[in-house]
Amino acid sequence: MNNNDSFDKVLNKIDSLKQELISILIDTVNIPSINPSYDGVEYDQVIGNESLVNRYYKKILDDLGSKTDLWEETENRENLVGLFKGKGEGKSLIFNGHVDVVPANDESSWKKTSPWQAKEIDQNIYGRGTCDMKGGNAAVIIAIKGIIEAGYWPAGDVILQFVVGEESQEKEKGTLAAITRGYKADAAIVVEPSAPPYRLGILTASPGVITLRVNVKGKSAHTSVRNELVRAGGKGSDVAVSALDKAMIIYDAMNKLEEIWGQTKLHPAFKSPGHFTICPTGFVSGINGISYIPDSCYIEYAIWHSPYEDDEQVKSEICNQIERYSDTDPWLRVNRPELEWMLWWPPFSVDENSQLVQTLKNSYEQAIGDEPNIYGFLAVCDASFLNQEGIPAIVLGPGSLRNAHAADEFVNISELIDASKIYATMICNWCGITSINE
């Protein structure tokens, strides 16, 4: 029953639900559902708030006739799935969003409102989590509500996953737990903010990211003898070796490799060159003061790599670069830097010509009258793990990564409405709809 009249009825209903969409978003932003595992967070002060958000969503979904499943993999951290069981032969579709948010950090830097007191100002909603990503969650709830209140029901299954733990890559407690519990589908849309560079872009790929610490060893002595290290005729490493100086060799090596990546690492979803980077995030050396030439130093990196590569390929390339540069220095040739590989968030890539992307592209144009921009997601999200489990997943959601995690985080109201219309039209086209009375 996907005729023009049915589409118009659904889209008009979503317009009429604008204030309810805003209320859902404000109410849930006012619940400080900070990820309790996030660095620097007092666990006991925030645990349970993710569950409060999902209990709020559950009541709405129950009222809409969804079969809801609220459960926890970790105590007081409840996931929620709402299953709208199809009444026909349509394909199934997951909408995935997380309910955890990052801390507000220095709340004095928030000028528009308190991070936990969402406000509507100049056609935007401000507050922590408005953009990342309770705005997307609210938009998809209104999308399914618009379909139902217009008198229709999905022909194929529509599954709403609202999960915990995304901000700390706790996939086993959130998205993977939902999949393991049996909530799978033919495709998925992750409702993360999909700008920049485009408003409501269709994002078919993301880079992978690896975090690395490079530890460099030196040999300590008093700073007054530095001349022995740097002047002709000095005794050099017999006296001391500055770990900081040696770390700079590694720093230069990584900068050079990053330059090469910017010119050679390409992917069709990232139409501008140079997105794949080796970003230094920390540089720490020895003991501050006038007394010590540092005998230790480390550099930390966030390494953003092409979707064409896995972590082992990237690690091998990094190791080879560090080895080559270490071979140029007598101290590092013997005292090799030690590499600590930490987090890896895998990439994903979905063919732009796939049925999922093309159906979403057509739904986008039908819903809001614009041609979508197809690009790559600049960050990482749970779409990676859905794809790893064999569920093709892309990203499309309201908001911009430029203000996610920032002070005065916000999302634009018209973007919320447009996202909701796109989601609803995608359900109509991908899953199909039937009269609610049939």
C-alpha positions in Angstrom: 0.0 0.0 0.0 2.8 2.4 -0.9 0.8 4.8 -3.0 1.2 8.6 -2.9 -1.9 9.1 -0.7 -0.4 6.8 2.0 3.0 8.6 1.9 1.3 12.0 2.2 -0.8 10.9 5.1 2.3 9.6 6.9 4.4 12.7 6.2 1.6 15.0 7.3 1.2 13.1 10.5 4.9 13.5 11.3 4.5 17.2 10.8 1.7 17.2 13.4 3.9 15.3 15.8 6.6 18.0 15.9 5.9 19.1 19.4 5.9 15.5 20.7 9.2 14.9 19.0 10.6 17.9 20.8 9.2 16.8 24.1 10.7 13.3 23.8 14.1 14.8 23.1 14.0 17.3 25.9 12.7 14.8 28.5 15.4 12.3 27.7 18.3 14.9 27.5 17.2 15.9 31.0 18.2 12.4 32.2 22.0 12.5 32.5 22.6 9.1 31.0 26.4 9.5 31.1 28.3 6.3 30.2 29.5 5.1 33.6 32.6 3.5 32.0 33.8 6.7 30.4 37.2 8.0 31.6 37.0 10.2 34.7 33.3 9.4 35.5 32.2 8.5 39.0 30.5 5.2 38.2 28.2 5.2 41.2 26.9 8.7 40.5 25.6 7.9 37.0 24.8 4.2 36.9 21.2 3.5 36.1 20.5 6.6 34.1 20.8 4.8 30.8 18.0 2.5 32.0 15.8 5.5 32.9 16.0 6.7 29.3 15.1 3.3 28.0 12.2 2.9 30.4 10.9 6.3 29.1 11.2 5.0 25.5 9.6 1.7 26.5 6.3 3.3 27.6 6.0 5.1 24.2 6.7 1.9 22.3 4.3 -0.1 24.4 1.5 2.4 23.7 2.2 2.0 20.0 1.7 -1.7 20.1 5.4 -2.8 20.0 6.6 -5.9 21.5 9.3 -4.5 23.9 12.3 -6.2 25.5 14.1 -4.5 28.3 17.1 -6.3 29.7 20.6 -5.8 31.1 23.9 -7.5 30.3 25.4 -5.4 33.2 23.5 -4.5 36.3 21.5 -1.3 36.1 22.4 -0.8 32.4 19.3 -1.8 30.5 19.0 -2.1 26.7 15.7 -1.8 25.0 14.4 -3.3 21.8 11.0 -2.5 20.3 9.8 -5.0 17.7 7.0 -4.0 15.4 6.2 -7.4 14.0 5.4 -7.2 10.3 2.0 -8.1 9.0 3.1 -9.1 5.5 6.0 -10.2 3.4 8.2 -7.1 3.5 11.9 -7.0 4.3 13.0 -6.3 7.9 14.9 -3.2 9.1 16.8 -2.2 12.3 17.1 1.3 13.5 20.0 1.4 16.0 20.8 4.2 18.5 22.6 4.5 21.8 21.3 6.1 25.0 24.6 6.8 26.7 26.2 10.2 26.4 29.6 11.6 27.3 30.2 13.9 30.3 29.5 17.6 30.1 33.1 18.3 31.4 33.4 22.0 32.3 29.7 23.0 32.7 30.7 26.6 33.0 31.5 26.6 29.3 27.9 26.0 28.5 26.4 29.4 27.6 23.0 28.5 26.1 21.7 26.3 28.9 22.8 23.7 31.5 23.8 20.4 29.7 21.1 18.6 31.7 18.3 21.2 31.2 17.5 21.0 27.5 16.0 24.1 25.9 14.5 25.1 22.6 16.3 28.3 21.3 16.1 29.7 17.8 14.8 26.5 16.2 17.5 24.3 17.9 17.4 22.1 21.0 20.4 22.5 23.2 21.7 20.0 25.8 24.1 17.1 26.2 23.0 14.3 23.9 20.7 16.3 21.7 23.0 15.6 18.7 24.7 12.5 19.9 22.3 10.9 19.7 19.0 11.2 21.5 17.8 13.4 18.6 18.1 10.5 16.2 16.4 8.2 18.7 13.4 10.6 19.1 13.2 11.0 15.3 12.8 7.3 14.6 10.2 6.9 17.4 8.2 9.6 15.7 8.7 8.0 12.3 7.1 4.7 13.4 4.4 6.7 15.4 3.6 8.7 12.3 3.0 5.5 10.3 0.8 4.0 12.9 -1.2 7.1 13.6 -1.7 7.5 9.9 -3.5 4.2 9.9 -0.7 1.8 8.7 1.5 -0.9 10.1 4.8 -2.3 8.7 4.6 -5.3 6.4 8.1 -6.4 7.4 9.6 -6.3 10.8 10.8 -3.0 12.1 13.2 -3.3 15.1 14.2 -0.3 17.2 17.4 -0.9 19.2 18.3 1.5 21.9 21.5 0.3 23.5 24.0 1.2 26.2 27.8 1.5 26.1 28.5 2.9 22.6 30.6 5.8 23.8 33.1 3.3 25.4 32.9 0.6 22.7 31.1 -1.7 25.1 29.5 -3.5 22.2 29.0 -6.8 24.1 26.8 -4.9 26.5 24.8 -3.1 23.9 24.5 -3.6 20.1 26.1 -7.1 20.0 24.0 -8.1 23.0 20.9 -7.2 21.0 22.0 -9.1 18.0 23.0 -12.1 20.1 19.5 -12.0 21.6 18.1 -12.5 18.1 17.2 -9.0 17.0 18.6 -9.2 13.4 17.3 -7.9 10.1 17.9 -7.6 6.4 19.5 -4.2 6.9 20.1 -1.4 9.5 20.2 2.3 9.8 22.3 3.8 12.6 20.8 7.2 13.6 24.1 8.9 14.6 24.5 12.5 13.4 25.7 12.3 9.8 27.1 15.8 9.2 29.7 17.0 8.3 30.2 17.7 5.5 26.6 17.3 4.5 23.3 17.8 6.4 21.6 14.4 6.8 24.1 12.6 4.6 23.8 9.0 3.7 27.0 7.5 5.1 28.1 4.2 3.5 31.5 3.7 5.2 33.6 4.7 8.2 37.3 4.5 8.8 38.7 2.2 11.4 40.5 3.7 14.4 43.4 2.2 16.5 44.9 3.7 19.6 48.6 3.2 20.2 51.1 4.2 22.8 54.8 4.3 21.7 57.1 4.0 24.7 60.7 5.2 24.3 63.5 4.5 26.8 66.3 6.9 27.6 69.1 7.2 30.2 68.8 9.8 33.0 71.3 12.3 34.3 71.3 15.9 35.5 70.2 18.5 33.0 73.4 20.3 33.5 75.3 17.6 31.4 73.2 17.9 28.3 76.2 19.3 26.5 77.6 15.8 26.6 74.7 14.6 24.5 74.6 17.4 21.9 78.1 18.8 21.4 80.9 17.5 19.4 83.3 15.5 21.5 80.7 14.8 24.2 80.5 11.3 25.7 76.9 10.9 24.5 75.0 7.8 25.7 77.8 6.9 28.1 76.5 9.8 30.1 72.8 10.1 29.3 70.1 9.8 26.6 67.1 12.0 26.4 64.0 9.8 25.8 62.2 13.0 24.6 64.9 13.6 21.9 64.6 10.0 20.8 60.8 10.1 20.8 61.0 13.0 18.4 62.5 10.7 15.9 59.5 8.5 16.2 57.2 11.5 16.0 58.9 12.6 12.7 58.5 9.0 11.4 54.8 9.0 12.1 54.3 12.5 10.6 56.1 11.3 7.4 53.9 8.2 7.2 50.8 10.3 7.7 51.8 12.5 4.8 52.2 9.5 2.6 48.8 8.2 3.7 47.2 11.5 2.8 48.4 11.1 -0.8 47.8 7.4 -1.2 45.0 6.1 1.0 41.7 6.4 -0.9 38.2 5.1 -0.5 35.2 6.0 -2.8 33.0 7.1 0.2 35.6 9.7 1.2 35.6 11.9 -1.8 38.1 14.4 -0.4 41.6 13.0 0.0 43.5 12.9 3.2 40.9 11.7 5.7 43.0 8.8 7.0 45.4 10.2 9.6 47.9 9.3 12.4 46.9 11.8 15.0 49.2 12.4 18.1 47.0 12.8 21.2 49.5 12.8 24.0 53.2 13.4 24.5 54.5 12.7 28.0 58.2 12.8 29.1 60.0 12.0 32.4 59.8 14.2 35.4 59.2 18.0 35.0 61.9 20.3 36.5 65.5 21.2 36.1 67.0 18.1 37.6 66.5 15.2 35.2 67.2 14.4 31.6 64.2 12.2 31.0 64.7 8.5 30.8 61.2 7.7 29.5 58.8 9.2 27.1 55.6 8.1 25.4 53.5 9.3 22.5 49.9 8.3 22.1 48.1 8.2 18.8 44.7 7.8 17.3 45.2 6.1 13.9 42.3 6.6 11.5 42.7 4.0 8.7 41.0 3.1 5.4 38.0 0.8 5.4 40.0 -1.3 2.9 42.4 -2.3 5.7 42.1 -4.3 8.9 44.0 -3.7 12.1 46.8 -6.2 11.3 47.7 -4.5 8.0 47.8 -1.1 9.7 49.9 -2.4 12.6 52.4 -3.9 10.3 52.8 -0.7 8.3 53.2 1.4 11.5 55.7 -1.1 12.9 57.8 -1.1 9.7 57.9 2.7 9.7 59.1 2.8 13.3 61.7 0.1 12.7 63.1 2.0 9.7 63.5 5.2 11.6 64.9 3.4 14.7 67.6 1.9 12.5 68.9 5.4 11.7 69.7 6.1 15.4 72.4 4.2 17.3 70.5 4.3 20.6 67.1 3.3 19.1 68.8 0.6 17.1 69.6 -1.2 20.3 66.8 0.2 22.6 63.8 -0.4 20.4 60.6 1.6 21.2 57.9 -0.6 22.7 54.4 -0.4 21.1 51.2 -0.9 23.1 48.2 -1.5 20.9 45.0 -0.6 22.7 41.5 -0.1 21.2 40.6 -1.1 17.7 37.3 0.1 16.3 36.8 -1.7 13.0 35.7 0.1 9.8 32.7 -0.7 7.7 31.9 -0.2 4.0 28.6 -0.8 2.1 28.4 -0.6 -1.7 26.8 2.6 -2.8 24.9 0.6 -5.4 23.5 -1.8 -2.9 19.7 -2.2 -2.6 19.9 -0.7 0.9 21.6 2.5 -0.2 19.6 2.9 -3.3 16.3 2.4 -1.5 17.3 4.9 1.1 18.4 7.4 -1.6 15.0 7.1 -3.2 13.2 7.4 0.1 15.2 10.5 1.0 14.2 12.2 -2.2 10.6 11.2 -1.8 10.4 12.3 1.8 12.0 15.8 1.7 12.4 16.6 -2.0 16.2 16.9 -2.0 18.9 14.7 -3.5 21.0 13.2 -0.7 24.8 13.4 -0.5 26.5 10.0 -0.1 29.7 10.1 1.8 31.7 8.4 4.5 31.1 8.7 8.3 34.0 10.8 9.7 34.0 9.0 13.1 33.1 5.5 14.2 29.9 3.9 15.5 28.0 0.7 16.1 27.3 0.3 12.3 30.7 -1.4 12.3 29.5 -4.2 14.5 26.2 -4.7 12.7 28.1 -5.1 9.5 30.5 -7.5 11.1 27.5 -9.6 12.0 26.3 -9.7 8.4 23.7 -7.0 8.7 24.4 -4.3 6.1 24.3 -1.0 8.0 24.7 2.6 7.1 24.5 5.9 9.0 21.9 8.7 8.6 20.9 11.0 11.4 20.2 14.6 12.5 23.0 16.7 13.9 26.7 17.3 13.2 29.8 15.7 14.7 31.2 19.3 14.9 29.1 19.9 18.0 28.8 16.3 19.4 30.7 16.1 22.7 31.1 19.9 22.7 29.7 22.6 25.0 26.3 23.9 23.9 25.7 20.7 21.9 22.5 21.1 19.8 20.4 19.7 17.0 18.2 21.6 14.6 14.4 21.0 14.9 13.8 21.0 11.1 16.6 18.4 10.8 14.8 16.2 13.3 11.5 16.4 11.4 13.3 15.7 8.0 15.1 12.7 9.5 11.8 11.4 10.9 10.2 11.7 7.4 13.1 9.9 5.8 13.0 7.1 8.3 9.2 6.7 7.8 9.5 6.7 4.0 12.3 4.2 4.2 10.1 1.9 6.3 7.3 2.3 3.7 9.6 1.4 0.8 11.8 -1.2 2.4 9.4 -3.0 4.7 6.2 -2.1 3.1 3.1 -1.0 4.9 -0.5 -2.3 5.2 -3.7 -0.9 6.6 -3.6 -1.2 10.4 -7.2 -2.7 10.2 -6.3 -5.5 7.9 
